[in-house]
Amino acid sequence: MTETVKARTEQPELSYKLLIRLGLLLIYLVGTAVGGYVTFTRVRDEVAASDVLPDFTIDNPADGGNPNVERLEGETLPVWTGTDRVTVLILGIDERVQEDDFWRTDTIILATLDPVTMQAGVLSIPRDLWVPIPGYTENRINTAHALGDAYDHPGGGPALAVETVEYNLGVKIDYYVRINFQAFIDMVDLIGGIDIDVPEPIDDDCYPTADYGCEQLHFDAGEQHFYGDRVLKYARVRATSGGDFDRARRQQQVIKAILKRVTDAKMLPQLAARAPEIWQLVGDYTKLDPDLQLDEIIALANLATQVDFDTIRFRVIDETCTIFATTPDEAQILIPLRDKIRDVRDEVFGFKAGSEGLATMEGEAATIAILNGTSTESLAFATAEFLEANGISIAHYDNADRQDYDTSLVILNRDKPMTGVQLLSMLHLPQSAVVNGSNPTAEYDVVVILGADYITE
């Protein structure tokens, strides 16, 4: 692992002014195209050699216009040195003219990248999924954002959306990006539109408009070039036999088309030259996680360039993972089949073997013990119950040898790496919690000792 990180820090020094321009573009693409920041390295040689990029001053709209980045030519590119998986929640806001404060999330997408294995995945979550919302009652998952804003949840709507997805999918989310429809339209227009191969004709007699009216909408089958407003309608229309699931697949098709467009070597210099305009769009229409800094965006961009786009796992929580149902007031919802959702999640996060031939936790068949290293009563029992409910078999739970562990440990007495990875994800523990056991005759393959850091999360 040390050699991997070291190798990434030894990349050639590049023009920081060019990287700042590209970094702003990448910020925008993170919000609109999930993995869009992979654009940089694929054409960086041509961009670095270009003399057509204008000079400009970048102002931060959030701090009254003071310069946000003053870097000297030749400064080195920020490098992502962390080894923990990075997961970003992308929220597309259904922001309409009559709704000034509380918005539901029309689009919910998880994007994840493991900086050690360089495996990446994208998971689309249907907005009608009926789930528990932490601190509130069960509801559609897309209402979490509106509830968080309406009831002044700490961190607002994005924070409650993050907590809801974490709670129901058993994954740790590091950052969020929230974007509204106008930002998406402007971005697609800015890159000159995208090419889409429409698989079948689509007709909608009542496509919802921003003022809650209707319009007729038609798409011919076949390859076509769409601009922003048309792309948004293609990504949002539900008038097909697959409904919301087809919609999620089209959104992923749009993501891929955007990536193809912006990775064209002829396009990136033009986009980089328009970085001030892109930055303004970010300020006007996009909300970034406050913990996500510009240098981190650029470092993530640099890291993501090492991912082979063709290996990214695109998945949808679809009809194989849900059951159609209605509420007492006749609202249509999707009941989650949690074992099926877990399988899809595991594919996206690299926990499950698919076409990529990854190792599986099931194949490791590890015996797991949960031990309470704190003074909190029944913590091991509650944790074991939680893991069992999420499909992880626990062989034993008890108190640890002492109750003053400051940090949690995941002790691998035998070679069970995927079990360790999934336990870290489910329990929201850092990569540093994993240690190799020194007792080859230990009764259990994996022993989890819960420390004070686990309680405080």
TORKOL-4160 file (C-alpha; in steps of 0.2 Angstrom, whole numbers, padded with zeros to 4 digits, m for minus):
457
<pt num="1" X="0000" Y="0000" Z="0000"/>
<pt num="2" X="0014" Y="0012" Z="0004"/>
<pt num="3" X="0022" Y="0009" Z="m0013"/>
<pt num="4" X="0006" Y="0013" Z="m0021"/>
<pt num="5" X="0004" Y="0029" Z="m0012"/>
<pt num="6" X="0022" Y="0034" Z="m0016"/>
<pt num="7" X="0020" Y="0030" Z="m0034"/>
<pt num="8" X="0006" Y="0042" Z="m0035"/>
<pt num="9" X="0016" Y="0056" Z="m0027"/>
<pt num="10" X="0030" Y="0055" Z="m0040"/>
<pt num="11" X="0020" Y="0061" Z="m0055"/>
<pt num="12" X="0027" Y="0076" Z="m0065"/>
<pt num="13" X="0025" Y="0093" Z="m0059"/>
<pt num="14" X="0012" Y="0102" Z="m0070"/>
<pt num="15" X="0006" Y="0120" Z="m0072"/>
<pt num="16" X="m0004" Y="0125" Z="m0057"/>
<pt num="17" X="m0014" Y="0138" Z="m0066"/>
<pt num="18" X="m0020" Y="0126" Z="m0079"/>
<pt num="19" X="m0024" Y="0114" Z="m0065"/>
<pt num="20" X="m0035" Y="0127" Z="m0056"/>
<pt num="21" X="m0044" Y="0130" Z="m0072"/>
<pt num="22" X="m0047" Y="0111" Z="m0074"/>
<pt num="23" X="m0051" Y="0109" Z="m0055"/>
<pt num="24" X="m0066" Y="0121" Z="m0057"/>
<pt num="25" X="m0072" Y="0112" Z="m0072"/>
<pt num="26" X="m0070" Y="0096" Z="m0062"/>
<pt num="27" X="m0080" Y="0102" Z="m0047"/>
<pt num="28" X="m0094" Y="0105" Z="m0059"/>
<pt num="29" X="m0093" Y="0089" Z="m0067"/>
<pt num="30" X="m0093" Y="0080" Z="m0050"/>
<pt num="31" X="m0110" Y="0087" Z="m0047"/>
<pt num="32" X="m0117" Y="0084" Z="m0065"/>
<pt num="33" X="m0108" Y="0069" Z="m0072"/>
<pt num="34" X="m0103" Y="0059" Z="m0056"/>
<pt num="35" X="m0085" Y="0054" Z="m0062"/>
<pt num="36" X="m0082" Y="0069" Z="m0073"/>
<pt num="37" X="m0066" Y="0073" Z="m0066"/>
<pt num="38" X="m0057" Y="0059" Z="m0075"/>
<pt num="39" X="m0056" Y="0071" Z="m0090"/>
<pt num="40" X="m0040" Y="0079" Z="m0084"/>
<pt num="41" X="m0026" Y="0066" Z="m0087"/>
<pt num="42" X="m0033" Y="0059" Z="m0103"/>
<pt num="43" X="m0029" Y="0075" Z="m0112"/>
<pt num="44" X="m0017" Y="0084" Z="m0100"/>
<pt num="45" X="m0002" Y="0083" Z="m0111"/>
<pt num="46" X="m0011" Y="0093" Z="m0125"/>
<pt num="47" X="m0019" Y="0105" Z="m0112"/>
<pt num="48" X="m0002" Y="0108" Z="m0104"/>
<pt num="49" X="0006" Y="0111" Z="m0121"/>
<pt num="50" X="m0008" Y="0123" Z="m0126"/>
<pt num="51" X="m0005" Y="0142" Z="m0126"/>
<pt num="52" X="m0024" Y="0147" Z="m0129"/>
<pt num="53" X="m0029" Y="0147" Z="m0111"/>
<pt num="54" X="m0032" Y="0164" Z="m0105"/>
<pt num="55" X="m0026" Y="0171" Z="m0088"/>
<pt num="56" X="m0039" Y="0176" Z="m0076"/>
<pt num="57" X="m0043" Y="0178" Z="m0057"/>
<pt num="58" X="m0054" Y="0166" Z="m0048"/>
<pt num="59" X="m0065" Y="0174" Z="m0035"/>
<pt num="60" X="m0075" Y="0165" Z="m0022"/>
<pt num="61" X="m0093" Y="0170" Z="m0023"/>
<pt num="62" X="m0095" Y="0164" Z="m0005"/>
<pt num="63" X="m0083" Y="0176" Z="0003"/>
<pt num="64" X="m0087" Y="0192" Z="m0005"/>
<pt num="65" X="m0076" Y="0190" Z="m0020"/>
<pt num="66" X="m0059" Y="0188" Z="m0012"/>
<pt num="67" X="m0047" Y="0178" Z="m0022"/>
<pt num="68" X="m0049" Y="0160" Z="m0018"/>
<pt num="69" X="m0034" Y="0153" Z="m0026"/>
<pt num="70" X="m0018" Y="0162" Z="m0028"/>
<pt num="71" X="m0005" Y="0149" Z="m0034"/>
<pt num="72" X="0012" Y="0151" Z="m0042"/>
<pt num="73" X="0016" Y="0144" Z="m0059"/>
<pt num="74" X="0024" Y="0127" Z="m0057"/>
<pt num="75" X="0017" Y="0122" Z="m0040"/>
<pt num="76" X="0014" Y="0103" Z="m0039"/>
<pt num="77" X="m0003" Y="0096" Z="m0041"/>
<pt num="78" X="m0011" Y="0091" Z="m0025"/>
<pt num="79" X="m0010" Y="0072" Z="m0022"/>
<pt num="80" X="m0024" Y="0061" Z="m0014"/>
<pt num="81" X="m0014" Y="0052" Z="m0001"/>
<pt num="82" X="m0028" Y="0043" Z="0009"/>
<pt num="83" X="m0031" Y="0025" Z="0008"/>
<pt num="84" X="m0049" Y="0024" Z="0013"/>
<pt num="85" X="m0063" Y="0022" Z="0001"/>
<pt num="86" X="m0071" Y="0039" Z="m0005"/>
<pt num="87" X="m0090" Y="0039" Z="m0008"/>
<pt num="88" X="m0100" Y="0054" Z="m0014"/>
<pt num="89" X="m0119" Y="0056" Z="m0014"/>
<pt num="90" X="m0125" Y="0066" Z="m0029"/>
<pt num="91" X="m0142" Y="0074" Z="m0026"/>
<pt num="92" X="m0152" Y="0081" Z="m0040"/>
<pt num="93" X="m0165" Y="0094" Z="m0033"/>
<pt num="94" X="m0183" Y="0095" Z="m0040"/>
<pt num="95" X="m0183" Y="0114" Z="m0037"/>
<pt num="96" X="m0199" Y="0121" Z="m0044"/>
<pt num="97" X="m0205" Y="0139" Z="m0045"/>
<pt num="98" X="m0218" Y="0137" Z="m0031"/>
<pt num="99" X="m0206" Y="0128" Z="m0019"/>
<pt num="100" X="m0194" Y="0141" Z="m0012"/>
<pt num="101" X="m0187" Y="0131" Z="0003"/>
<pt num="102" X="m0190" Y="0113" Z="0004"/>
<pt num="103" X="m0185" Y="0102" Z="m0011"/>
<pt num="104" X="m0186" Y="0083" Z="m0014"/>
<pt num="105" X="m0172" Y="0074" Z="m0022"/>
<pt num="106" X="m0177" Y="0069" Z="m0040"/>
<pt num="107" X="m0161" Y="0060" Z="m0042"/>
<pt num="108" X="m0150" Y="0051" Z="m0030"/>
<pt num="109" X="m0134" Y="0043" Z="m0035"/>
<pt num="110" X="m0119" Y="0036" Z="m0026"/>
<pt num="111" X="m0102" Y="0037" Z="m0033"/>
<pt num="112" X="m0088" Y="0027" Z="m0025"/>
<pt num="113" X="m0069" Y="0025" Z="m0028"/>
<pt num="114" X="m0057" Y="0014" Z="m0018"/>
<pt num="115" X="m0040" Y="0022" Z="m0019"/>
<pt num="116" X="m0030" Y="0006" Z="m0015"/>
<pt num="117" X="m0038" Y="m0006" Z="m0028"/>
<pt num="118" X="m0043" Y="0009" Z="m0040"/>
<pt num="119" X="m0061" Y="0001" Z="m0042"/>
<pt num="120" X="m0075" Y="0013" Z="m0045"/>
<pt num="121" X="m0094" Y="0011" Z="m0045"/>
<pt num="122" X="m0110" Y="0021" Z="m0048"/>
<pt num="123" X="m0127" Y="0016" Z="m0040"/>
<pt num="124" X="m0143" Y="0024" Z="m0044"/>
<pt num="125" X="m0157" Y="0024" Z="m0030"/>
<pt num="126" X="m0175" Y="0026" Z="m0035"/>
<pt num="127" X="m0184" Y="0041" Z="m0027"/>
<pt num="128" X="m0199" Y="0031" Z="m0022"/>
<pt num="129" X="m0190" Y="0018" Z="m0011"/>
<pt num="130" X="m0200" Y="0017" Z="0005"/>
<pt num="131" X="m0187" Y="0017" Z="0019"/>
<pt num="132" X="m0185" Y="0023" Z="0037"/>
<pt num="133" X="m0178" Y="0041" Z="0038"/>
<pt num="134" X="m0168" Y="0042" Z="0054"/>
<pt num="135" X="m0177" Y="0052" Z="0067"/>
<pt num="136" X="m0193" Y="0053" Z="0057"/>
<pt num="137" X="m0206" Y="0040" Z="0051"/>
<pt num="138" X="m0205" Y="0029" Z="0035"/>
<pt num="139" X="m0206" Y="0038" Z="0019"/>
<pt num="140" X="m0200" Y="0039" Z="0001"/>
<pt num="141" X="m0181" Y="0041" Z="0001"/>
<pt num="142" X="m0182" Y="0057" Z="m0009"/>
<pt num="143" X="m0192" Y="0066" Z="0005"/>
<pt num="144" X="m0177" Y="0065" Z="0017"/>
<pt num="145" X="m0169" Y="0081" Z="0010"/>
<pt num="146" X="m0185" Y="0091" Z="0011"/>
<pt num="147" X="m0188" Y="0085" Z="0029"/>
<pt num="148" X="m0170" Y="0090" Z="0034"/>
<pt num="149" X="m0173" Y="0107" Z="0028"/>
<pt num="150" X="m0190" Y="0109" Z="0034"/>
<pt num="151" X="m0186" Y="0104" Z="0052"/>
<pt num="152" X="m0169" Y="0112" Z="0054"/>
<pt num="153" X="m0160" Y="0095" Z="0054"/>
<pt num="154" X="m0141" Y="0098" Z="0059"/>
<pt num="155" X="m0133" Y="0100" Z="0042"/>
<pt num="156" X="m0150" Y="0103" Z="0033"/>
<pt num="157" X="m0157" Y="0093" Z="0019"/>
<pt num="158" X="m0141" Y="0086" Z="0012"/>
<pt num="159" X="m0136" Y="0079" Z="0029"/>
<pt num="160" X="m0152" Y="0070" Z="0032"/>
<pt num="161" X="m0151" Y="0063" Z="0014"/>
<pt num="162" X="m0134" Y="0057" Z="0018"/>
<pt num="163" X="m0139" Y="0049" Z="0035"/>
<pt num="164" X="m0154" Y="0041" Z="0026"/>
<pt num="165" X="m0144" Y="0033" Z="0013"/>
<pt num="166" X="m0130" Y="0027" Z="0025"/>
<pt num="167" X="m0143" Y="0020" Z="0037"/>
<pt num="168" X="m0152" Y="0010" Z="0023"/>
<pt num="169" X="m0138" Y="0004" Z="0012"/>
<pt num="170" X="m0125" Y="0001" Z="0026"/>
<pt num="171" X="m0111" Y="0012" Z="0018"/>
<pt num="172" X="m0101" Y="0027" Z="0024"/>
<pt num="173" X="m0103" Y="0043" Z="0013"/>
<pt num="174" X="m0089" Y="0055" Z="0014"/>
<pt num="175" X="m0096" Y="0070" Z="0004"/>
<pt num="176" X="m0111" Y="0076" Z="m0005"/>
<pt num="177" X="m0115" Y="0087" Z="m0020"/>
<pt num="178" X="m0132" Y="0095" Z="m0023"/>
<pt num="179" X="m0136" Y="0102" Z="m0040"/>
<pt num="180" X="m0153" Y="0109" Z="m0047"/>
<pt num="181" X="m0160" Y="0106" Z="m0065"/>
<pt num="182" X="m0154" Y="0123" Z="m0072"/>
<pt num="183" X="m0136" Y="0119" Z="m0068"/>
<pt num="184" X="m0138" Y="0103" Z="m0077"/>
<pt num="185" X="m0145" Y="0112" Z="m0092"/>
<pt num="186" X="m0132" Y="0125" Z="m0092"/>
<pt num="187" X="m0118" Y="0113" Z="m0091"/>
<pt num="188" X="m0124" Y="0102" Z="m0105"/>
<pt num="189" X="m0126" Y="0117" Z="m0116"/>
<pt num="190" X="m0108" Y="0123" Z="m0111"/>
<pt num="191" X="m0100" Y="0107" Z="m0118"/>
<pt num="192" X="m0110" Y="0109" Z="m0134"/>
<pt num="193" X="m0123" Y="0095" Z="m0131"/>
<pt num="194" X="m0121" Y="0076" Z="m0131"/>
<pt num="195" X="m0124" Y="0062" Z="m0142"/>
<pt num="196" X="m0137" Y="0049" Z="m0136"/>
<pt num="197" X="m0143" Y="0033" Z="m0144"/>
<pt num="198" X="m0161" Y="0032" Z="m0139"/>
<pt num="199" X="m0166" Y="0013" Z="m0137"/>
<pt num="200" X="m0184" Y="0015" Z="m0141"/>
<pt num="201" X="m0197" Y="0028" Z="m0145"/>
<pt num="202" X="m0204" Y="0038" Z="m0130"/>
<pt num="203" X="m0220" Y="0047" Z="m0129"/>
<pt num="204" X="m0227" Y="0056" Z="m0114"/>
<pt num="205" X="m0243" Y="0066" Z="m0115"/>
<pt num="206" X="m0241" Y="0075" Z="m0099"/>
<pt num="207" X="m0222" Y="0078" Z="m0095"/>
<pt num="208" X="m0222" Y="0089" Z="m0079"/>
<pt num="209" X="m0216" Y="0107" Z="m0082"/>
<pt num="210" X="m0208" Y="0118" Z="m0069"/>
<pt num="211" X="m0225" Y="0127" Z="m0066"/>
<pt num="212" X="m0234" Y="0110" Z="m0062"/>
<pt num="213" X="m0242" Y="0110" Z="m0080"/>
<pt num="214" X="m0240" Y="0097" Z="m0093"/>
<pt num="215" X="m0232" Y="0096" Z="m0110"/>
<pt num="216" X="m0232" Y="0083" Z="m0124"/>
<pt num="217" X="m0215" Y="0075" Z="m0126"/>
<pt num="218" X="m0208" Y="0063" Z="m0139"/>
<pt num="219" X="m0191" Y="0055" Z="m0143"/>
<pt num="220" X="m0188" Y="0045" Z="m0159"/>
<pt num="221" X="m0177" Y="0030" Z="m0157"/>
<pt num="222" X="m0159" Y="0031" Z="m0163"/>
<pt num="223" X="m0144" Y="0041" Z="m0162"/>
<pt num="224" X="m0147" Y="0060" Z="m0159"/>
<pt num="225" X="m0138" Y="0075" Z="m0153"/>
<pt num="226" X="m0146" Y="0084" Z="m0138"/>
<pt num="227" X="m0144" Y="0100" Z="m0129"/>
<pt num="228" X="m0147" Y="0104" Z="m0111"/>
<pt num="229" X="m0166" Y="0106" Z="m0109"/>
<pt num="230" X="m0168" Y="0091" Z="m0121"/>
<pt num="231" X="m0156" Y="0080" Z="m0111"/>
<pt num="232" X="m0164" Y="0084" Z="m0095"/>
<pt num="233" X="m0181" Y="0079" Z="m0101"/>
<pt num="234" X="m0173" Y="0063" Z="m0108"/>
<pt num="235" X="m0166" Y="0059" Z="m0091"/>
<pt num="236" X="m0182" Y="0063" Z="m0081"/>
<pt num="237" X="m0196" Y="0056" Z="m0092"/>
<pt num="238" X="m0204" Y="0041" Z="m0084"/>
<pt num="239" X="m0217" Y="0036" Z="m0098"/>
<pt num="240" X="m0209" Y="0020" Z="m0102"/>
<pt num="241" X="m0214" Y="0002" Z="m0097"/>
<pt num="242" X="m0199" Y="0002" Z="m0085"/>
<pt num="243" X="m0204" Y="0019" Z="m0076"/>
<pt num="244" X="m0192" Y="0025" Z="m0064"/>
<pt num="245" X="m0180" Y="0011" Z="m0067"/>
<pt num="246" X="m0178" Y="0015" Z="m0085"/>
<pt num="247" X="m0176" Y="0033" Z="m0080"/>
<pt num="248" X="m0161" Y="0028" Z="m0069"/>
<pt num="249" X="m0153" Y="0019" Z="m0083"/>
<pt num="250" X="m0155" Y="0034" Z="m0095"/>
<pt num="251" X="m0147" Y="0045" Z="m0082"/>
<pt num="252" X="m0132" Y="0033" Z="m0081"/>
<pt num="253" X="m0132" Y="0034" Z="m0101"/>
<pt num="254" X="m0132" Y="0053" Z="m0100"/>
<pt num="255" X="m0117" Y="0052" Z="m0087"/>
<pt num="256" X="m0107" Y="0041" Z="m0099"/>
<pt num="257" X="m0111" Y="0052" Z="m0114"/>
<pt num="258" X="m0106" Y="0068" Z="m0104"/>
<pt num="259" X="m0089" Y="0059" Z="m0100"/>
<pt num="260" X="m0087" Y="0054" Z="m0118"/>
<pt num="261" X="m0089" Y="0072" Z="m0123"/>
<pt num="262" X="m0078" Y="0080" Z="m0111"/>
<pt num="263" X="m0064" Y="0068" Z="m0113"/>
<pt num="264" X="m0063" Y="0072" Z="m0131"/>
<pt num="265" X="m0045" Y="0080" Z="m0133"/>
<pt num="266" X="m0053" Y="0094" Z="m0144"/>
<pt num="267" X="m0065" Y="0099" Z="m0130"/>
<pt num="268" X="m0055" Y="0101" Z="m0114"/>
<pt num="269" X="m0045" Y="0117" Z="m0119"/>
<pt num="270" X="m0061" Y="0125" Z="m0124"/>
<pt num="271" X="m0069" Y="0121" Z="m0107"/>
<pt num="272" X="m0054" Y="0125" Z="m0097"/>
<pt num="273" X="m0054" Y="0142" Z="m0105"/>
<pt num="274" X="m0072" Y="0145" Z="m0099"/>
<pt num="275" X="m0067" Y="0141" Z="m0081"/>
<pt num="276" X="m0074" Y="0158" Z="m0074"/>
<pt num="277" X="m0091" Y="0154" Z="m0081"/>
<pt num="278" X="m0091" Y="0137" Z="m0074"/>
<pt num="279" X="m0086" Y="0143" Z="m0057"/>
<pt num="280" X="m0100" Y="0155" Z="m0058"/>
<pt num="281" X="m0112" Y="0141" Z="m0062"/>
<pt num="282" X="m0105" Y="0132" Z="m0047"/>
<pt num="283" X="m0109" Y="0146" Z="m0035"/>
<pt num="284" X="m0126" Y="0149" Z="m0042"/>
<pt num="285" X="m0133" Y="0132" Z="m0044"/>
<pt num="286" X="m0123" Y="0119" Z="m0035"/>
<pt num="287" X="m0121" Y="0116" Z="m0016"/>
<pt num="288" X="m0105" Y="0107" Z="m0011"/>
<pt num="289" X="m0101" Y="0098" Z="0005"/>
<pt num="290" X="m0092" Y="0111" Z="0016"/>
<pt num="291" X="m0079" Y="0098" Z="0020"/>
<pt num="292" X="m0075" Y="0096" Z="0001"/>
<pt num="293" X="m0061" Y="0109" Z="m0003"/>
<pt num="294" X="m0054" Y="0114" Z="m0019"/>
<pt num="295" X="m0037" Y="0105" Z="m0017"/>
<pt num="296" X="m0046" Y="0089" Z="m0012"/>
<pt num="297" X="m0057" Y="0091" Z="m0028"/>
<pt num="298" X="m0041" Y="0092" Z="m0039"/>
<pt num="299" X="m0032" Y="0078" Z="m0029"/>
<pt num="300" X="m0047" Y="0067" Z="m0032"/>
<pt num="301" X="m0047" Y="0072" Z="m0050"/>
<pt num="302" X="m0029" Y="0066" Z="m0051"/>
<pt num="303" X="m0033" Y="0050" Z="m0042"/>
<pt num="304" X="m0048" Y="0046" Z="m0053"/>
<pt num="305" X="m0038" Y="0048" Z="m0069"/>
<pt num="306" X="m0030" Y="0031" Z="m0065"/>
<pt num="307" X="m0047" Y="0022" Z="m0066"/>
<pt num="308" X="m0051" Y="0013" Z="m0082"/>
<pt num="309" X="m0068" Y="0020" Z="m0086"/>
<pt num="310" X="m0073" Y="0004" Z="m0094"/>
<pt num="311" X="m0072" Y="m0005" Z="m0078"/>
<pt num="312" X="m0083" Y="0007" Z="m0068"/>
<pt num="313" X="m0098" Y="m0003" Z="m0061"/>
<pt num="314" X="m0114" Y="0006" Z="m0066"/>
<pt num="315" X="m0129" Y="m0002" Z="m0057"/>
<pt num="316" X="m0147" Y="0002" Z="m0053"/>
<pt num="317" X="m0158" Y="m0003" Z="m0038"/>
<pt num="318" X="m0172" Y="m0009" Z="m0050"/>
<pt num="319" X="m0187" Y="m0020" Z="m0051"/>
<pt num="320" X="m0176" Y="m0035" Z="m0046"/>
<pt num="321" X="m0173" Y="m0027" Z="m0029"/>
<pt num="322" X="m0190" Y="m0019" Z="m0025"/>
<pt num="323" X="m0209" Y="m0023" Z="m0024"/>
<pt num="324" X="m0222" Y="m0011" Z="m0031"/>
<pt num="325" X="m0235" Y="m0006" Z="m0018"/>
<pt num="326" X="m0247" Y="0009" Z="m0013"/>
<pt num="327" X="m0249" Y="0018" Z="0003"/>
<pt num="328" X="m0266" Y="0020" Z="0011"/>
<pt num="329" X="m0268" Y="0036" Z="0002"/>
<pt num="330" X="m0265" Y="0028" Z="m0015"/>
<pt num="331" X="m0247" Y="0034" Z="m0017"/>
<pt num="332" X="m0236" Y="0023" Z="m0027"/>
<pt num="333" X="m0220" Y="0017" Z="m0018"/>
<pt num="334" X="m0206" Y="0004" Z="m0019"/>
<pt num="335" X="m0204" Y="m0009" Z="m0005"/>
<pt num="336" X="m0185" Y="m0013" Z="m0004"/>
<pt num="337" X="m0180" Y="m0031" Z="m0005"/>
<pt num="338" X="m0165" Y="m0029" Z="0007"/>
<pt num="339" X="m0156" Y="m0045" Z="0002"/>
<pt num="340" X="m0157" Y="m0041" Z="m0016"/>
<pt num="341" X="m0152" Y="m0022" Z="m0013"/>
<pt num="342" X="m0137" Y="m0029" Z="m0003"/>
<pt num="343" X="m0131" Y="m0039" Z="m0018"/>
<pt num="344" X="m0132" Y="m0024" Z="m0030"/>
<pt num="345" X="m0123" Y="m0013" Z="m0017"/>
<pt num="346" X="m0109" Y="m0026" Z="m0015"/>
<pt num="347" X="m0106" Y="m0027" Z="m0033"/>
<pt num="348" X="m0104" Y="m0008" Z="m0034"/>
<pt num="349" X="m0093" Y="m0007" Z="m0019"/>
<pt num="350" X="m0083" Y="m0022" Z="m0025"/>
<pt num="351" X="m0089" Y="m0034" Z="m0011"/>
<pt num="352" X="m0097" Y="m0046" Z="m0023"/>
<pt num="353" X="m0090" Y="m0056" Z="m0038"/>
<pt num="354" X="m0098" Y="m0050" Z="m0054"/>
<pt num="355" X="m0091" Y="m0050" Z="m0072"/>
<pt num="356" X="m0075" Y="m0042" Z="m0065"/>
<pt num="357" X="m0072" Y="m0059" Z="m0055"/>
<pt num="358" X="m0069" Y="m0050" Z="m0038"/>
<pt num="359" X="m0067" Y="m0060" Z="m0022"/>
<pt num="360" X="m0083" Y="m0062" Z="m0012"/>
<pt num="361" X="m0086" Y="m0061" Z="0007"/>
<pt num="362" X="m0098" Y="m0076" Z="0005"/>
<pt num="363" X="m0084" Y="m0085" Z="m0003"/>
<pt num="364" X="m0072" Y="m0082" Z="0012"/>
<pt num="365" X="m0085" Y="m0089" Z="0024"/>
<pt num="366" X="m0077" Y="m0081" Z="0038"/>
<pt num="367" X="m0082" Y="m0084" Z="0056"/>
<pt num="368" X="m0084" Y="m0067" Z="0065"/>
<pt num="369" X="m0084" Y="m0062" Z="0083"/>
<pt num="370" X="m0090" Y="m0045" Z="0090"/>
<pt num="371" X="m0082" Y="m0040" Z="0107"/>
<pt num="372" X="m0087" Y="m0024" Z="0117"/>
<pt num="373" X="m0072" Y="m0015" Z="0122"/>
<pt num="374" X="m0082" Y="m0001" Z="0130"/>
<pt num="375" X="m0092" Y="0002" Z="0146"/>
<pt num="376" X="m0108" Y="0003" Z="0135"/>
<pt num="377" X="m0120" Y="m0011" Z="0140"/>
<pt num="378" X="m0125" Y="m0023" Z="0126"/>
<pt num="379" X="m0115" Y="m0015" Z="0113"/>
<pt num="380" X="m0109" Y="m0031" Z="0106"/>
<pt num="381" X="m0126" Y="m0039" Z="0106"/>
<pt num="382" X="m0134" Y="m0023" Z="0097"/>
<pt num="383" X="m0120" Y="m0023" Z="0084"/>
<pt num="384" X="m0121" Y="m0042" Z="0081"/>
<pt num="385" X="m0140" Y="m0040" Z="0078"/>
<pt num="386" X="m0137" Y="m0025" Z="0066"/>
<pt num="387" X="m0124" Y="m0035" Z="0056"/>
<pt num="388" X="m0136" Y="m0051" Z="0056"/>
<pt num="389" X="m0150" Y="m0040" Z="0049"/>
<pt num="390" X="m0139" Y="m0035" Z="0035"/>
<pt num="391" X="m0134" Y="m0052" Z="0030"/>
<pt num="392" X="m0118" Y="m0055" Z="0039"/>
<pt num="393" X="m0117" Y="m0070" Z="0050"/>
<pt num="394" X="m0110" Y="m0068" Z="0068"/>
<pt num="395" X="m0103" Y="m0083" Z="0076"/>
<pt num="396" X="m0100" Y="m0075" Z="0094"/>
<pt num="397" X="m0102" Y="m0059" Z="0103"/>
<pt num="398" X="m0096" Y="m0055" Z="0121"/>
<pt num="399" X="m0086" Y="m0042" Z="0131"/>
<pt num="400" X="m0068" Y="m0039" Z="0127"/>
<pt num="401" X="m0054" Y="m0042" Z="0139"/>
<pt num="402" X="m0056" Y="m0024" Z="0144"/>
<pt num="403" X="m0068" Y="m0010" Z="0142"/>
<pt num="404" X="m0056" Y="0005" Z="0139"/>
<pt num="405" X="m0052" Y="0003" Z="0120"/>
<pt num="406" X="m0051" Y="0020" Z="0113"/>
<pt num="407" X="m0051" Y="0014" Z="0095"/>
<pt num="408" X="m0060" Y="0000" Z="0087"/>
<pt num="409" X="m0051" Y="m0015" Z="0079"/>
<pt num="410" X="m0055" Y="m0027" Z="0065"/>
<pt num="411" X="m0042" Y="m0041" Z="0068"/>
<pt num="412" X="m0040" Y="m0053" Z="0054"/>
<pt num="413" X="m0033" Y="m0069" Z="0061"/>
<pt num="414" X="m0034" Y="m0077" Z="0044"/>
<pt num="415" X="m0034" Y="m0070" Z="0026"/>
<pt num="416" X="m0051" Y="m0064" Z="0024"/>
<pt num="417" X="m0049" Y="m0047" Z="0016"/>
<pt num="418" X="m0067" Y="m0044" Z="0009"/>
<pt num="419" X="m0074" Y="m0048" Z="0025"/>
<pt num="420" X="m0063" Y="m0035" Z="0033"/>
<pt num="421" X="m0068" Y="m0022" Z="0019"/>
<pt num="422" X="m0087" Y="m0025" Z="0022"/>
<pt num="423" X="m0086" Y="m0024" Z="0041"/>
<pt num="424" X="m0077" Y="m0007" Z="0039"/>
<pt num="425" X="m0091" Y="m0001" Z="0028"/>
<pt num="426" X="m0105" Y="m0007" Z="0038"/>
<pt num="427" X="m0098" Y="m0001" Z="0055"/>
<pt num="428" X="m0091" Y="0015" Z="0048"/>
<pt num="429" X="m0073" Y="0012" Z="0054"/>
<pt num="430" X="m0057" Y="0018" Z="0045"/>
<pt num="431" X="m0045" Y="0008" Z="0036"/>
<pt num="432" X="m0033" Y="0010" Z="0050"/>
<pt num="433" X="m0044" Y="m0001" Z="0061"/>
<pt num="434" X="m0039" Y="m0017" Z="0051"/>
<pt num="435" X="m0024" Y="m0027" Z="0059"/>
<pt num="436" X="m0017" Y="m0044" Z="0056"/>
<pt num="437" X="m0019" Y="m0056" Z="0070"/>
<pt num="438" X="m0004" Y="m0064" Z="0077"/>
<pt num="439" X="m0013" Y="m0080" Z="0083"/>
<pt num="440" X="m0015" Y="m0093" Z="0069"/>
<pt num="441" X="m0024" Y="m0105" Z="0080"/>
<pt num="442" X="m0037" Y="m0092" Z="0085"/>
<pt num="443" X="m0055" Y="m0098" Z="0086"/>
<pt num="444" X="m0063" Y="m0085" Z="0075"/>
<pt num="445" X="m0057" Y="m0079" Z="0058"/>
<pt num="446" X="m0061" Y="m0061" Z="0061"/>
<pt num="447" X="m0063" Y="m0052" Z="0078"/>
<pt num="448" X="m0071" Y="m0035" Z="0080"/>
<pt num="449" X="m0067" Y="m0025" Z="0096"/>
<pt num="450" X="m0078" Y="m0010" Z="0097"/>
<pt num="451" X="m0069" Y="0005" Z="0105"/>
<pt num="452" X="m0074" Y="0022" Z="0110"/>
<pt num="453" X="m0073" Y="0029" Z="0092"/>
<pt num="454" X="m0087" Y="0017" Z="0087"/>
<pt num="455" X="m0099" Y="0024" Z="0101"/>
<pt num="456" X="m0096" Y="0042" Z="0096"/>
<pt num="457" X="m0100" Y="0040" Z="0077"/>
